[in-house]
Amino acid sequence: MSEGSVSQDASASGLHGGPNGLHASPSELRESPSEGHANPVPQDTARATSPRSARQGANVNAWVELLRLPALFTVPGDALAGAAAAGARPNPRTLVAIASSLCLYEAGMALNDWADRAEDAVDRPHRPLPSGRISPAAALAAAGGLTAAGLALASTAGRRPLAVAGALAATVWSYDLVLKRTPAGPVAMAAARSLDLLLGGVAANGDIRRALPSALALGTHTLAVTTVSRQETQGGSPWAPLSGLATTAALAWSIAHDDPGRDRQPGQQDRHAGWDRQPGRDGQPGGNRHPGRAAATAANLVSLRGALAAVYAATAARPLFHAALNPSPQLTQRAVGGGIRAMIPLQAALAARSGAPVTALLTAALAPAARRFGRKVSMT
């Protein structure tokens, strides 16, 4: 999936060094200037700092920057939240959906930079394509290969997952090549993220209709972040970050105060939280076999989703508030990066709302890694 445009905060100039900073010259390795005689250097050190090794390291760094690898931590939660929202437990097909999503997401990243190469040459010349570290042909080939891999993986989960993955891939390519700079751009990006969540629900053989509210919530957040990202290179009006703040507050409040059993039919078993409703004496759906334990479980889920909703709001709202006060390119990019990272606690909160506490906690555990690696490699 392409979050390429929803993407992107701090400069990645610290990710790669210039050629002089990557290795020393052979003469410097062989002789000590102060002593004027041979200064043996261990063979392993000389090999590690050779020009060839330096070039290989720079090439790897360029691809890491192009694909924005830290943003990958925001992807597994789509499928996990989708499975939970659809009323299914994660299973091996969920892992297939995650792998497919990762491929399609990275395809969108590569395609995004290929489509933006002329604009980036002016606004962000340090990016891998305008700086010449990766050729446009290589980026386009990577986008095509990753798209094919994502569709092939989805096909192994069945026809329905393949159909959703196909719609997702079509949305990604349409966004990057046609819709990005049109009024429909943010809507297309929101649709892509919603489809990614639905892919997880379909792959887990869940009820896709039950997953629609969660897909809408994730899509709404993505719509707000994408709208802000459209002015991240030049800065602009405070209205976009203010709108993002309002959206964040509304989503957080909705998740924290939502009834987790609103979509559950009488007598329906919640496979995540352990609620086990048994038929009554007349054969009709009846009370719970363990009402005390069910009440405690319900209270814990309310607390968990409330806490995760608060983390989501805090992650997204602070940089948006700063961007609203001063919509400069730097603060706007930080707001976009915060919005991307906020997807993880949002996914976790949606899983908790669906009655899947373990899935919610596993998803939330991805946030520290995303934040840590996001400091080294820009998500935008």
matplotlib code that plots the C-alpha trace (Angstrom):
import matplotlib.pyplot as plt

x = [0.0, 1.2, 1.5, 4.1, 2.5, 1.1, 4.5, 6.7, 8.3, 12.0, 14.7, 16.7, 19.9, 21.4, 20.8, 23.6, 27.0, 29.0, 31.7, 34.4, 32.6, 32.2, 35.7, 39.3, 41.7, 44.1, 47.1, 45.5, 45.0, 48.6, 50.6, 50.6, 51.2, 52.7, 55.2, 56.0, 56.3, 54.1, 51.2, 49.7, 45.9, 44.0, 43.0, 39.3, 39.3, 40.7, 38.2, 35.3, 36.2, 37.0, 35.4, 33.3, 31.9, 31.2, 29.3, 27.3, 26.4, 25.3, 23.2, 21.4, 20.8, 19.3, 16.8, 16.0, 15.3, 13.3, 11.1, 10.8, 11.2, 10.3, 6.8, 6.4, 5.6, 2.3, 1.2, 0.6, -2.0, -4.3, -4.7, -4.8, -7.4, -9.3, -9.4, -10.6, -13.2, -14.5, -15.0, -12.2, -9.0, -5.7, -4.6, -2.0, -4.0, -3.7, 0.1, -0.4, -2.5, 0.2, 2.9, 0.7, 0.1, 3.8, 4.6, 1.8, 2.7, 6.4, 5.3, 3.4, 6.5, 8.7, 6.1, 5.5, 9.1, 9.2, 6.1, 7.5, 11.0, 10.7, 9.1, 11.6, 14.5, 13.4, 11.9, 13.8, 16.9, 18.4, 15.9, 17.3, 16.1, 17.0, 20.3, 21.1, 21.6, 18.8, 17.8, 14.1, 14.0, 15.1, 12.4, 9.7, 10.8, 10.7, 7.2, 6.1, 7.8, 6.5, 2.9, 3.1, 4.5, 1.7, -1.0, 0.6, 0.6, -3.0, -4.0, -2.7, -5.3, -8.2, -10.3, -11.8, -8.5, -7.1, -10.0, -9.5, -5.7, -6.4, -8.6, -6.0, -3.2, -5.3, -6.0, -2.3, -1.2, -4.1, -3.3, 0.5, 0.1, -3.2, -5.1, -2.4, -2.6, -6.3, -9.1, -9.7, -6.2, -6.8, -10.0, -8.0, -5.4, -8.1, -9.7, -6.3, -5.9, -9.5, -9.0, -5.9, -7.8, -10.6, -8.0, -7.1, -10.8, -11.4, -8.2, -9.3, -12.7, -14.4, -17.7, -16.6, -19.7, -18.6, -15.2, -16.7, -16.9, -13.2, -12.2, -14.1, -12.4, -8.9, -9.8, -11.0, -7.7, -5.8, -7.9, -6.9, -3.2, -3.1, -4.8, -2.1, 0.6, -0.3, 1.4, 4.4, 7.0, 5.8, 3.8, 0.5, -2.8, -3.4, -6.8, -5.6, -3.9, -6.8, -9.1, -6.8, -7.0, -10.8, -10.8, -8.4, -10.5, -13.7, -12.1, -10.6, -13.8, -15.8, -13.6, -13.3, -17.1, -18.3, -20.2, -18.1, -21.2, -23.2, -22.8, -23.1, -26.3, -28.0, -26.4, -23.4, -20.1, -17.2, -14.2, -11.7, -12.7, -14.1, -17.7, -19.7, -23.4, -25.4, -29.0, -31.6, -34.0, -36.5, -33.9, -33.5, -30.3, -29.8, -27.4, -23.7, -22.5, -20.0, -21.6, -19.0, -16.1, -17.9, -18.4, -14.8, -13.7, -16.0, -14.6, -11.0, -11.8, -13.3, -10.2, -7.9, -9.6, -9.8, -6.1, -5.2, -7.5, -5.7, -2.3, -3.6, -4.9, -1.7, 0.5, -1.4, -2.6, 0.6, 2.4, -0.8, -1.3, 2.2, 1.6, -1.7, 0.2, 3.0, 2.2, 5.8, 7.2, 9.2, 6.3, 3.9, 6.2, 6.4, 2.6, 2.5, 5.0, 3.0, -0.1, 1.6, 2.9, -0.5, -2.0, -0.5, -2.3, -5.4, -5.3, -4.7, -7.7, -9.9, -8.9, -9.7, -13.1, -13.7, -13.1, -9.6, -7.3, -4.4, -4.4, -4.6, -1.6, 0.5, -0.3, 0.5, 3.9, 5.0, 4.8, 8.2, 10.0, 8.4, 9.4, 12.9, 13.7, 11.7, 14.4, 17.0, 15.1, 12.4, 8.9, 8.0]
y = [0.0, 3.4, 5.7, 7.4, 10.7, 10.3, 10.0, 12.0, 14.0, 14.5, 14.8, 11.6, 13.5, 11.8, 8.4, 8.4, 10.0, 11.5, 9.4, 11.0, 10.2, 6.5, 5.3, 6.4, 6.5, 3.5, 5.7, 6.7, 3.0, 2.1, 4.9, 7.0, 10.7, 11.4, 8.6, 8.4, 4.6, 1.7, 1.3, -2.2, -2.3, -5.5, -7.1, -7.3, -3.5, -2.7, -5.0, -3.5, 0.1, -0.7, 1.4, -1.6, -2.1, 1.6, 1.6, -1.4, 0.1, 3.4, 1.4, -0.5, 2.8, 4.3, 1.5, 1.7, 5.4, 4.8, 2.2, 4.0, 0.7, 2.1, 2.7, -1.0, -1.4, 0.4, -2.3, -5.6, -3.9, -3.5, -7.2, -7.9, -5.3, -6.5, -10.1, -8.9, -6.6, -9.4, -11.7, -14.1, -15.1, -14.5, -17.7, -18.6, -16.9, -13.7, -14.0, -14.3, -11.2, -9.3, -10.4, -9.4, -6.0, -5.4, -6.0, -3.8, -1.1, -1.1, -1.1, 2.1, 3.6, 2.9, 4.0, 7.2, 8.3, 7.3, 9.4, 12.3, 12.3, 15.6, 17.4, 15.8, 17.1, 20.6, 20.2, 17.2, 16.6, 14.4, 11.6, 8.5, 9.1, 12.8, 12.3, 9.5, 6.8, 4.7, 4.9, 5.6, 2.3, 0.4, 2.0, 1.3, -2.3, -2.7, -1.3, -3.8, -6.7, -6.0, -5.6, -8.9, -10.6, -9.1, -10.3, -13.8, -14.0, -13.0, -15.6, -18.3, -17.3, -17.6, -15.8, -13.3, -12.1, -11.9, -9.7, -7.3, -7.3, -6.6, -3.6, -2.4, -2.6, -0.8, 2.0, 2.3, 2.7, 5.0, 7.2, 7.5, 7.9, 9.9, 10.9, 12.2, 15.8, 15.9, 16.5, 12.7, 12.0, 11.9, 9.8, 7.3, 7.0, 6.5, 3.8, 2.0, 1.8, 0.7, -2.0, -3.2, -3.7, -5.5, -7.8, -9.1, -9.7, -11.6, -13.6, -14.8, -15.9, -13.4, -11.5, -8.6, -6.5, -6.5, -5.1, -2.1, 0.3, -0.3, 0.1, 3.4, 4.6, 3.8, 5.3, 8.5, 8.9, 8.3, 10.9, 13.5, 12.7, 12.7, 16.0, 17.5, 15.8, 17.7, 20.9, 19.2, 20.5, 24.1, 24.7, 26.3, 27.0, 25.9, 24.6, 21.1, 20.3, 21.8, 19.5, 16.6, 17.5, 17.5, 14.1, 12.6, 13.8, 12.5, 9.1, 8.7, 9.6, 7.3, 4.3, 5.0, 5.3, 2.7, -0.3, -3.4, -5.6, -3.3, -5.5, -8.9, -10.7, -12.4, -15.8, -15.0, -16.1, -13.7, -15.7, -13.2, -12.2, -15.5, -14.4, -17.6, -17.1, -20.3, -21.1, -20.5, -23.1, -22.5, -23.1, -19.4, -17.5, -17.0, -15.6, -16.1, -19.2, -17.1, -13.6, -12.4, -13.3, -11.8, -8.6, -8.4, -9.1, -6.4, -3.9, -4.8, -4.3, -0.9, 0.1, -1.2, 0.4, 3.7, 3.6, 2.8, 5.5, 8.0, 6.9, 7.3, 10.8, 11.8, 10.5, 12.3, 15.4, 17.0, 17.4, 18.4, 21.1, 22.4, 22.4, 24.3, 27.0, 27.2, 25.4, 25.4, 22.5, 21.1, 21.1, 19.8, 16.9, 16.1, 16.1, 13.7, 11.4, 11.5, 10.6, 7.6, 6.4, 7.0, 4.3, 1.6, 2.6, 3.2, -0.3, -1.7, 0.3, -1.0, -4.5, -3.9, -2.5, -5.7, -7.8, -9.0, -7.9, -10.1, -8.9, -5.3, -5.7, -7.4, -4.6, -1.9, -3.6, -2.5, 1.2, 1.4, -0.2, 2.2, 5.2, 4.0, 3.2, 6.3, 8.4, 6.9, 6.7, 9.2, 7.8, 10.7]
z = [0.0, -0.7, 2.1, 0.0, 0.1, 3.6, 4.3, 5.6, 8.3, 9.1, 6.5, 6.0, 5.4, 8.5, 7.1, 4.6, 4.6, 1.8, 0.2, 2.3, 5.5, 4.7, 4.3, 4.6, 1.8, 1.3, 2.1, 5.4, 6.3, 5.5, 7.1, 10.2, 9.4, 12.8, 12.7, 9.0, 9.0, 8.2, 10.6, 10.1, 10.0, 10.6, 7.4, 8.6, 9.2, 5.8, 4.2, 6.1, 5.0, 1.4, -1.3, -2.4, 1.1, 1.4, -1.9, -0.9, 2.4, 0.7, -1.8, 1.0, 2.9, -0.3, -0.6, 3.1, 2.6, -0.6, 0.9, 4.3, 6.1, 9.6, 8.3, 7.8, 11.5, 10.8, 8.3, 10.3, 12.5, 9.5, 9.0, 12.8, 13.4, 10.4, 11.6, 15.0, 13.6, 11.4, 14.5, 13.6, 15.4, 13.6, 11.7, 9.1, 6.4, 8.5, 8.2, 4.4, 4.4, 6.4, 4.0, 1.0, 2.6, 3.3, -0.4, -1.7, 0.8, -0.3, -3.9, -3.3, -1.6, -4.6, -7.1, -5.1, -5.4, -9.1, -9.8, -7.7, -9.0, -10.8, -7.9, -5.4, -7.5, -6.5, -3.0, -1.7, -3.8, -1.0, -1.8, -3.4, -7.0, -7.5, -5.8, -8.3, -5.6, -7.2, -10.8, -11.7, -13.7, -10.6, -8.5, -11.1, -11.4, -7.6, -7.6, -10.2, -8.6, -5.2, -6.5, -8.3, -5.1, -3.0, -5.4, -5.6, -1.8, -1.5, -4.1, -1.8, 0.8, -1.7, -4.2, -1.9, -0.4, -4.0, -5.1, -2.1, -2.8, -6.4, -5.5, -3.1, -5.7, -8.3, -5.7, -4.9, -8.6, -9.4, -6.4, -7.2, -11.0, -11.4, -8.3, -5.9, -6.9, -7.5, -4.9, -4.9, -3.7, 0.1, -0.5, -2.6, 0.1, 2.7, 0.6, 0.3, 4.0, 4.6, 2.0, 3.7, 7.0, 5.1, 3.5, 7.0, 7.8, 4.5, 4.8, 8.3, 7.0, 9.1, 8.5, 6.3, 7.2, 10.9, 9.8, 7.9, 10.9, 11.8, 8.2, 8.1, 11.2, 9.9, 6.6, 8.2, 10.1, 6.9, 5.1, 7.7, 7.6, 3.8, 3.7, 6.0, 3.9, 0.8, 2.2, 3.9, 1.4, 1.2, 4.3, 4.2, 6.0, 9.6, 8.6, 7.5, 10.9, 12.7, 10.8, 11.7, 15.3, 15.2, 13.4, 16.0, 18.9, 17.3, 16.6, 20.0, 21.8, 19.6, 20.3, 24.0, 24.4, 21.9, 23.1, 22.2, 22.0, 19.7, 16.7, 18.5, 18.1, 21.0, 21.7, 19.5, 21.0, 21.2, 20.2, 21.4, 24.8, 26.0, 26.3, 26.0, 25.9, 26.4, 25.4, 28.1, 29.4, 26.7, 24.0, 23.2, 23.7, 27.3, 29.9, 30.3, 32.1, 34.1, 34.5, 37.0, 34.8, 31.7, 33.6, 34.6, 31.0, 29.7, 32.2, 31.3, 27.6, 28.3, 30.2, 27.5, 24.6, 26.5, 27.2, 23.7, 22.4, 24.6, 23.3, 19.8, 20.5, 22.2, 19.4, 16.7, 18.4, 19.7, 16.4, 14.7, 17.3, 16.7, 12.9, 13.5, 15.4, 12.8, 9.5, 8.4, 6.2, 9.1, 11.6, 9.0, 8.2, 11.9, 12.0, 9.1, 10.8, 14.0, 12.1, 10.6, 13.9, 15.5, 13.2, 15.5, 18.7, 16.5, 15.1, 18.6, 20.0, 17.1, 18.0, 21.6, 20.7, 18.7, 21.8, 21.0, 23.9, 23.0, 19.4, 20.6, 22.9, 20.2, 17.8, 20.3, 20.9, 17.4, 18.4, 20.2, 17.3, 14.8, 16.9, 17.4, 13.8, 12.7, 14.3, 12.0, 8.8, 7.7, 7.3, 4.9]

ax = plt.figure().add_subplot(projection="3d")
ax.plot(x, y, z, "-o")
ax.set_aspect("equal")
plt.show()
